[in-house]
Amino acid sequence: MLKKMAQKEIIMEQDSRKLDVTKLHPLSPEVISRQPTINIGLIGHVAHGKTTVVRAISGIQTTRFKCELECNITVKLGYANAKIYKCEDESCPRPLCYKSYGSGKEDNPPCDVPGFKNCKMKLLRHISFVDCPGHEILMTRMLSGATIMDGAFLLIAANESCPQPQTLEHLSAVDILKLQNLIILQNKVDIIQQDQARNQYKAIREFLKGTVAEGAPVVPISAQLQYNIDAVCEYIARIPIPKRDFVSPPRMVVIRSFDVNKPGCGIDDMKGGVVGGSIIKGVLKVNQMVELRPGILDKTADGKIICRPIYSRIMSLFAEQNKLQFAVPGGLIGVGTSMDPSLSRSDMLVGQVLGDVGTLPEVYIELKIRKIKLLRRHVGVEKKESEMQVSNLVKGEVLMLNILSMATGAQVIKARNNSAKLQLTAPVCTGIGEKVVLSRRVGGHWRLIGWGEIEDGVALDVPPTPADILFTV
């Protein structure tokens, strides 16, 4: 109880009744105090220390599931929030003047640098980390997480040669998605000699030539010993604030979904389904009616796919333990709803799009892709396989598509030059012009082969919004 009372005093309150979305900014005190406004992904080869870096900066362990703890690898997308501060006294030495704390920390904590302990620190950034799996068989999950990133840490272990297979594949993915604001973390420098670290630094620079990360800073760290983490915080503080749209109808990409009810929970204590993700545009508010598309999927007797959008009311909004009255674009948000929790359990709603009733895009079952660009060679595979060139798309072959956070199979109906028509195995809610990442099965795993954008498609008939829902909007 005391902890909750203390939190009310140290982070700014929100009042949705006084909300004017035209005056909001990602650094508005009522926003940044409670909610992260920038998403930073952690990418790189398996076991290079992505999860450990998140823990070093945020204090949160993102591996929570039994299979992850037993194998010591990330399987699902991990998430954690952190606040980045700087001492208000300009004479406080760099990078010691930078510090990170968890999302619930007060906005102006005291500086802990000797000689400056009477000074206060200023909140510069409130960030969400998207901890992506590094294992080759989990590439599609990494791509789902990459769609909401504003920047990324590329982890490279100092005790291994560079590049490792998934280091190359992940870098190719962020290159395709035109992701800026990359920071290279040369991790585990505490377990190698100094000359080895220097030699690997040169190898990293050579590897980055000609890529989107060519000019990115390379920071030597030990996440386990928290060495140089203050320097990482300084680089985070330099990441520019992305332009955000606060006034359009809200739209959120779902990357996780849960049933938070414990076994044996009584009917009176049962809570609705929870979805987690990042708001692309607009502002979500508590008590707002929202729609999820594609929603519930079913088939008719003749095998035709039908979808029924899910309509629900927002019961609560959270950024980790920080309760929100409204949520803005950027950062990872948990949305508690009034929907049946059986619909959201075990990530069943991943890939769905949440937004204002009647404002979401069409739901497509067939897509026409234009401006297709294929990689010259396969990346992230064994040397013999990587010598194989990426061949053109062939009619009848099956691909894996990543569109926003949705991963779905697709059969090529027609392929010509740099365009293709694809029949999806599962419908997707998306808009014309949205980027599509293409993967092909190589050596038993899905491998990144190229990208394109949506030109047109065949949309499913979505049932009209029920009158009782329209009446409550």
C-alpha positions as CSV (number, residue, x, y, z in Angstrom):
1,M,0.0,0.0,0.0
2,L,2.8,2.4,0.9
3,K,4.6,1.6,-2.3
4,K,1.4,2.5,-4.4
5,M,1.0,5.7,-2.4
6,A,4.6,6.7,-3.0
7,Q,4.3,6.0,-6.7
8,K,1.4,8.5,-7.0
9,E,3.6,11.2,-5.6
10,I,6.7,10.5,-7.7
11,I,5.2,10.1,-11.2
12,M,2.8,12.5,-12.9
13,E,-0.9,11.8,-12.8
14,Q,-3.0,11.6,-16.0
15,D,-6.5,13.0,-16.4
16,S,-8.3,12.0,-19.6
17,R,-11.0,14.6,-19.0
18,K,-8.4,17.4,-19.5
19,L,-6.8,15.6,-22.5
20,D,-6.1,17.7,-25.6
21,V,-4.5,15.4,-28.2
22,T,-3.4,18.4,-30.4
23,K,-1.1,19.5,-27.6
24,L,0.5,16.1,-26.9
25,H,4.2,15.4,-27.6
26,P,6.3,12.2,-26.9
27,L,8.2,14.3,-24.2
28,S,5.0,15.7,-22.6
29,P,5.5,15.3,-18.8
30,E,2.1,13.5,-18.4
31,V,3.2,11.0,-21.2
32,I,6.9,10.3,-20.6
33,S,6.4,10.0,-16.8
34,R,4.2,7.0,-17.1
35,Q,4.6,5.6,-20.6
36,P,7.5,4.7,-22.9
37,T,7.5,6.5,-26.3
38,I,10.3,4.8,-28.1
39,N,10.7,1.1,-29.0
40,I,14.3,-0.3,-29.1
41,G,14.8,-3.8,-30.4
42,L,17.5,-6.2,-29.4
43,I,18.7,-8.3,-32.3
44,G,21.6,-10.6,-33.0
45,H,22.8,-14.2,-32.8
46,V,21.5,-16.6,-30.1
47,A,23.3,-16.4,-26.7
48,H,25.1,-13.1,-27.5
49,G,23.5,-11.4,-24.5
50,K,20.4,-9.6,-25.6
51,T,18.3,-10.5,-22.6
52,T,21.2,-9.8,-20.2
53,V,21.5,-6.3,-21.7
54,V,17.8,-5.6,-21.1
55,R,18.2,-6.7,-17.5
56,A,21.3,-4.5,-17.0
57,I,19.4,-1.4,-18.2
58,S,15.9,-2.0,-17.0
59,G,16.4,-4.4,-14.1
60,I,13.8,-6.8,-15.7
61,Q,14.3,-10.4,-16.8
62,T,12.4,-10.8,-20.1
63,T,12.6,-14.6,-20.2
64,R,9.6,-15.7,-18.2
65,F,8.4,-19.0,-19.7
66,K,9.4,-22.4,-18.5
67,C,10.9,-23.4,-21.9
68,E,13.0,-20.2,-22.0
69,L,14.3,-20.6,-18.4
70,E,15.2,-24.3,-19.0
71,C,17.0,-23.7,-22.3
72,N,18.3,-20.2,-21.4
73,I,17.2,-18.7,-24.7
74,T,14.4,-16.3,-25.7
75,V,11.6,-18.0,-27.5
76,K,8.8,-15.5,-27.4
77,L,9.2,-11.7,-27.8
78,G,10.4,-10.3,-24.5
79,Y,9.5,-6.8,-23.3
80,A,10.7,-4.4,-20.6
81,N,10.6,-0.7,-20.0
82,A,13.3,1.7,-18.7
83,K,13.8,5.4,-18.0
84,I,17.0,7.2,-19.1
85,Y,18.2,10.1,-17.0
86,K,21.0,12.6,-17.0
87,C,22.4,14.7,-14.1
88,E,21.2,18.3,-14.3
89,D,24.7,19.6,-13.4
90,E,26.6,20.0,-16.7
91,S,29.9,19.5,-14.9
92,C,29.0,15.9,-13.9
93,P,31.4,13.7,-15.9
94,R,30.3,11.7,-18.9
95,P,29.2,9.0,-19.2
96,L,28.7,8.6,-15.4
97,C,26.1,11.4,-15.5
98,Y,23.7,9.1,-17.4
99,K,21.7,6.4,-15.5
100,S,18.9,4.0,-16.2
101,Y,16.1,2.9,-13.9
102,G,12.9,0.9,-14.2
103,S,9.6,2.4,-15.5
104,G,8.2,3.2,-12.1
105,K,11.1,5.4,-10.9
106,E,10.4,9.1,-10.0
107,D,11.0,11.7,-12.6
108,N,13.8,13.6,-10.8
109,P,15.8,11.1,-8.7
110,P,19.1,12.2,-7.0
111,C,22.4,11.8,-8.9
112,D,24.6,9.0,-7.4
113,V,27.9,10.2,-8.9
114,P,30.3,11.1,-6.0
115,G,30.5,14.9,-5.6
116,F,27.1,15.4,-7.3
117,K,24.8,13.7,-4.9
118,N,23.0,16.9,-4.0
119,C,22.0,17.3,-7.7
120,K,18.9,16.0,-9.3
121,M,18.6,14.0,-12.5
122,K,16.4,14.9,-15.5
123,L,14.3,12.3,-17.3
124,L,15.4,12.3,-21.0
125,R,13.8,9.2,-22.5
126,H,11.3,6.5,-21.5
127,I,11.8,3.4,-23.7
128,S,10.5,0.0,-24.4
129,F,12.8,-2.9,-25.2
130,V,11.7,-5.6,-27.7
131,D,13.9,-8.6,-26.9
132,C,13.9,-10.7,-30.1
133,P,14.7,-14.4,-30.3
134,G,18.1,-15.1,-31.8
135,H,17.7,-18.7,-32.8
136,E,17.4,-19.5,-36.5
137,I,14.1,-21.3,-36.2
138,L,12.5,-18.2,-34.6
139,M,13.3,-15.7,-37.4
140,T,9.6,-15.0,-38.1
141,R,9.1,-13.8,-34.5
142,M,12.1,-11.5,-34.8
143,L,10.5,-10.0,-37.9
144,S,7.2,-9.5,-36.0
145,G,9.1,-7.5,-33.4
146,A,11.1,-5.5,-35.9
147,T,8.0,-3.9,-37.4
148,I,7.4,-1.8,-34.3
149,M,11.1,-0.8,-33.6
150,D,12.3,2.9,-33.7
151,G,15.9,1.8,-33.2
152,A,17.9,-1.3,-32.3
153,F,20.9,-2.8,-30.5
154,L,22.8,-5.3,-32.5
155,L,24.5,-7.6,-30.1
156,I,27.8,-9.2,-31.1
157,A,29.6,-11.5,-28.6
158,A,33.3,-10.6,-28.3
159,N,34.3,-14.2,-27.7
160,E,33.0,-15.5,-31.1
161,S,33.9,-14.7,-34.7
162,C,31.9,-12.0,-36.5
163,P,29.5,-12.3,-38.2
164,Q,27.6,-15.3,-36.9
165,P,24.7,-16.6,-39.0
166,Q,21.8,-14.8,-37.3
167,T,23.9,-11.6,-36.8
168,L,23.9,-11.4,-40.6
169,E,20.3,-12.4,-41.0
170,H,19.0,-10.0,-38.4
171,L,21.0,-7.1,-39.9
172,S,19.6,-7.9,-43.3
173,A,16.1,-7.8,-41.9
174,V,16.5,-4.3,-40.3
175,D,18.1,-3.2,-43.5
176,I,15.0,-4.2,-45.4
177,L,12.7,-2.4,-42.9
178,K,14.9,0.7,-43.3
179,L,15.4,0.8,-39.5
180,Q,17.6,3.7,-38.4
181,N,19.2,4.5,-35.1
182,L,21.3,1.3,-34.7
183,I,23.8,0.9,-31.9
184,I,26.3,-2.0,-32.0
185,L,27.1,-3.6,-28.6
186,Q,30.3,-5.6,-28.5
187,N,29.3,-7.7,-25.5
188,K,31.3,-10.1,-23.2
189,V,34.6,-8.0,-23.5
190,D,35.3,-9.1,-19.9
191,I,36.1,-12.7,-20.9
192,I,38.7,-11.9,-23.7
193,Q,42.1,-10.1,-23.9
194,Q,42.3,-6.5,-24.9
195,D,44.1,-7.2,-28.2
196,Q,41.3,-9.7,-29.1
197,A,38.7,-7.0,-28.5
198,R,40.5,-4.6,-30.8
199,N,40.9,-7.2,-33.5
200,Q,37.2,-8.1,-33.3
201,Y,36.3,-4.4,-33.4
202,K,38.1,-4.2,-36.8
203,A,36.2,-7.3,-37.9
204,I,32.9,-5.7,-36.9
205,R,33.7,-2.5,-38.8
206,E,34.5,-4.5,-41.9
207,F,31.3,-6.5,-41.5
208,L,29.2,-3.3,-41.3
209,K,30.5,-1.8,-44.4
210,G,27.9,-1.2,-47.1
211,T,25.0,-1.9,-44.6
212,V,22.5,0.4,-42.9
213,A,24.7,0.2,-39.8
214,E,28.0,1.3,-41.4
215,G,28.3,4.5,-39.4
216,A,26.7,3.1,-36.2
217,P,28.7,3.4,-32.9
218,V,30.3,0.3,-31.6
219,V,30.2,0.2,-27.8
220,P,32.3,-2.4,-25.9
221,I,30.3,-3.7,-22.9
222,S,29.9,-6.4,-20.3
223,A,26.2,-6.8,-19.7
224,Q,26.8,-9.3,-17.0
225,L,29.1,-7.0,-15.0
226,Q,27.2,-3.8,-16.2
227,Y,30.4,-2.4,-17.6
228,N,29.9,0.6,-19.9
229,I,26.1,0.5,-19.5
230,D,26.2,4.3,-18.7
231,A,27.7,4.8,-22.1
232,V,24.9,2.8,-23.7
233,C,22.4,5.1,-21.8
234,E,24.1,8.1,-23.3
235,Y,23.7,6.8,-26.9
236,I,20.0,6.0,-26.1
237,A,19.5,9.6,-25.0
238,R,20.8,10.7,-28.4
239,I,18.2,8.7,-30.4
240,P,15.9,11.3,-31.9
241,I,12.2,11.3,-30.9
242,P,10.2,9.9,-33.9
243,K,7.4,11.9,-35.3
244,R,4.1,10.7,-33.9
245,D,0.5,11.1,-35.0
246,F,-1.7,11.8,-32.0
247,V,-4.9,13.1,-33.8
248,S,-5.8,10.3,-36.2
249,P,-8.1,7.5,-35.1
250,P,-6.0,5.1,-32.9
251,R,-4.5,2.0,-34.3
252,M,-2.4,-0.6,-32.4
253,V,-0.4,-3.6,-33.6
254,V,-0.9,-6.6,-31.4
255,I,2.4,-8.6,-30.6
256,R,1.3,-10.5,-27.5
257,S,-2.0,-11.6,-26.0
258,F,-2.8,-13.2,-22.6
259,D,-5.4,-14.6,-20.3
260,V,-4.3,-13.3,-16.9
261,N,-6.8,-15.3,-14.9
262,K,-5.4,-18.1,-12.6
263,P,-6.8,-21.6,-12.7
264,G,-9.8,-21.8,-10.3
265,C,-10.6,-18.1,-10.6
266,G,-14.1,-17.3,-9.6
267,I,-16.6,-15.8,-12.1
268,D,-16.8,-12.6,-10.1
269,D,-13.1,-12.1,-10.1
270,M,-12.5,-13.0,-13.7
271,K,-10.8,-10.4,-15.9
272,G,-11.2,-9.9,-19.6
273,G,-8.5,-10.7,-22.2
274,V,-5.3,-8.6,-22.4
275,V,-3.5,-7.6,-25.5
276,G,-0.1,-6.1,-25.7
277,G,1.5,-4.1,-28.5
278,S,2.5,-0.7,-29.8
279,I,0.2,2.1,-30.9
280,I,1.0,3.2,-34.4
281,K,-1.1,6.4,-34.4
282,G,-3.8,8.0,-32.3
283,V,-4.6,7.8,-28.6
284,L,-6.3,5.0,-26.7
285,K,-8.4,5.9,-23.6
286,V,-9.9,3.9,-20.8
287,N,-13.6,3.0,-21.4
288,Q,-13.2,3.4,-25.1
289,M,-15.0,0.9,-27.4
290,V,-12.5,-0.8,-29.8
291,E,-12.5,-3.3,-32.6
292,L,-10.0,-6.1,-33.4
293,R,-9.5,-7.3,-37.0
294,P,-9.5,-9.9,-38.5
295,G,-11.1,-11.1,-35.2
296,I,-12.6,-14.6,-35.0
297,L,-12.0,-16.8,-38.0
298,D,-14.2,-19.6,-39.2
299,K,-15.1,-21.6,-42.3
300,T,-18.4,-22.1,-44.1
301,A,-19.5,-25.6,-45.2
302,D,-17.9,-25.1,-48.6
303,G,-14.5,-24.1,-47.1
304,K,-14.8,-20.3,-47.5
305,I,-13.0,-18.3,-44.7
306,I,-15.1,-15.8,-42.8
307,C,-14.1,-13.3,-40.2
308,R,-16.0,-11.7,-37.4
309,P,-14.3,-8.6,-35.8
310,I,-14.1,-8.6,-32.0
311,Y,-15.7,-5.6,-30.3
312,S,-14.6,-4.8,-26.8
313,R,-14.3,-2.0,-24.2
314,I,-10.9,-0.9,-22.8
315,M,-11.1,-1.6,-19.1
316,S,-7.5,-0.7,-18.3
317,L,-4.3,0.6,-19.8
318,F,-0.8,-0.2,-18.4
319,A,2.8,0.4,-19.2
320,E,4.3,-2.4,-17.0
321,Q,3.1,-1.4,-13.5
322,N,2.2,2.2,-14.4
323,K,-1.5,2.6,-14.7
324,L,-2.6,4.9,-17.6
325,Q,-5.8,6.9,-18.3
326,F,-4.7,7.2,-22.0
327,A,-1.9,5.7,-24.1
328,V,0.0,7.4,-27.0
329,P,2.0,6.0,-30.0
330,G,5.4,4.5,-29.1
331,G,6.3,2.1,-26.4
332,L,4.7,-1.2,-25.4
333,I,1.2,-1.0,-23.9
334,G,-0.9,-3.6,-22.2
335,V,-4.6,-3.2,-22.9
336,G,-7.1,-4.8,-20.5
337,T,-10.4,-5.5,-22.3
338,S,-13.9,-6.8,-21.6
339,M,-13.6,-9.6,-24.2
340,D,-13.8,-13.3,-23.4
341,P,-10.3,-14.2,-22.0
342,S,-10.3,-17.5,-23.9
343,L,-9.9,-15.5,-27.1
344,S,-6.6,-13.9,-26.0
345,R,-4.9,-16.8,-24.3
346,S,-1.4,-18.0,-25.5
347,D,-0.8,-15.3,-28.0
348,M,-3.9,-16.2,-30.1
349,L,-4.4,-12.6,-31.1
350,V,-0.9,-11.9,-32.3
351,G,-1.0,-10.2,-35.7
352,Q,-4.4,-8.6,-35.1
353,V,-5.0,-4.9,-35.4
354,L,-6.8,-2.9,-32.7
355,G,-8.5,0.5,-33.2
356,D,-11.5,2.7,-33.2
357,V,-14.7,0.9,-34.3
358,G,-15.2,1.3,-38.0
359,T,-11.8,2.8,-38.8
360,L,-9.6,-0.3,-39.4
361,P,-8.4,-1.3,-42.9
362,E,-9.7,-4.2,-45.0
363,V,-9.1,-7.8,-44.2
364,Y,-7.3,-9.5,-47.2
365,I,-7.2,-13.2,-48.1
366,E,-5.3,-12.6,-51.4
367,L,-2.6,-10.0,-52.0
368,K,-0.9,-8.5,-55.1
369,I,2.7,-7.5,-54.2
370,R,4.7,-5.0,-56.2
371,K,8.3,-3.7,-56.1
372,I,9.6,-7.1,-55.0
373,K,13.3,-7.0,-54.3
374,L,15.0,-10.3,-53.7
375,L,18.4,-10.7,-51.9
376,R,21.2,-12.0,-54.1
377,R,22.2,-14.8,-51.7
378,H,20.7,-16.6,-48.7
379,V,21.9,-15.2,-45.4
380,G,22.1,-16.7,-41.9
381,V,22.6,-20.3,-43.2
382,E,25.6,-22.7,-43.4
383,K,28.3,-21.8,-45.8
384,K,27.4,-24.4,-48.5
385,E,23.8,-23.2,-48.4
386,S,24.7,-19.6,-48.4
387,E,26.5,-20.0,-51.7
388,M,23.0,-20.7,-53.2
389,Q,21.6,-17.6,-55.0
390,V,18.0,-16.6,-54.2
391,S,16.0,-17.8,-57.1
392,N,12.9,-16.0,-58.5
393,L,9.4,-16.7,-57.1
394,V,7.8,-19.7,-58.7
395,K,4.1,-20.3,-59.2
396,G,2.8,-22.8,-56.7
397,E,5.6,-22.4,-54.1
398,V,4.7,-21.6,-50.5
399,L,6.3,-18.6,-48.7
400,M,6.1,-17.1,-45.3
401,L,4.9,-13.4,-45.2
402,N,5.5,-10.9,-42.4
403,I,3.1,-8.0,-42.5
404,L,3.3,-5.7,-39.4
405,S,3.2,-8.3,-36.5
406,M,1.4,-10.9,-38.6
407,A,3.2,-14.0,-39.9
408,T,1.2,-16.1,-42.4
409,G,1.8,-18.6,-45.1
410,A,1.1,-17.8,-48.7
411,Q,1.0,-19.7,-52.0
412,V,2.3,-18.0,-55.1
413,I,-0.6,-17.8,-57.7
414,K,1.2,-15.8,-60.2
415,A,4.8,-14.3,-60.4
416,R,6.0,-11.9,-63.0
417,N,9.2,-9.7,-62.9
418,N,9.0,-7.8,-59.6
419,S,5.4,-8.5,-58.8
420,A,3.4,-11.5,-57.5
421,K,-0.1,-12.5,-56.6
422,L,-0.3,-14.5,-53.3
423,Q,-3.1,-16.6,-51.7
424,L,-2.8,-16.3,-47.9
425,T,-3.4,-19.2,-45.5
426,A,-4.7,-16.8,-42.9
427,P,-6.4,-13.4,-43.6
428,V,-4.5,-10.3,-42.5
429,C,-5.8,-6.8,-41.7
430,T,-3.5,-4.3,-43.5
431,G,-3.5,-1.3,-45.8
432,I,-2.3,-0.7,-49.4
433,G,1.3,0.3,-49.5
434,E,2.3,-1.7,-46.4
435,K,5.7,-3.4,-46.5
436,V,5.8,-7.2,-46.8
437,V,8.8,-9.3,-45.9
438,L,9.2,-12.6,-47.8
439,S,10.8,-15.8,-46.4
440,R,11.3,-19.2,-48.1
441,R,11.9,-22.6,-46.6
442,V,15.6,-23.5,-47.0
443,G,17.3,-26.3,-45.1
444,G,14.2,-27.0,-43.1
445,H,13.9,-23.4,-41.8
446,W,12.3,-20.2,-43.0
447,R,14.9,-17.9,-44.5
448,L,14.7,-14.3,-45.4
449,I,14.7,-13.8,-49.2
450,G,13.3,-10.3,-49.9
451,W,10.6,-7.8,-49.6
452,G,7.9,-5.9,-51.4
453,E,4.8,-3.7,-50.8
454,I,1.1,-4.3,-51.1
455,E,-0.5,-3.0,-54.3
456,D,-4.0,-4.5,-54.1
457,G,-5.8,-7.5,-52.9
458,V,-9.0,-9.5,-52.5
459,A,-10.8,-8.5,-49.3
460,L,-13.1,-10.6,-47.2
461,D,-16.6,-9.5,-46.5
462,V,-16.6,-8.2,-43.0
463,P,-20.0,-8.2,-41.2
464,P,-21.3,-4.6,-40.5
465,T,-20.8,-3.3,-37.0
466,P,-23.8,-4.3,-34.8
467,A,-26.2,-1.5,-34.0
468,D,-25.8,-1.9,-30.2
469,I,-22.0,-1.4,-30.6
470,L,-22.5,1.7,-32.7
471,F,-24.8,3.1,-30.1
472,T,-22.2,2.8,-27.3
473,V,-19.3,4.3,-29.3
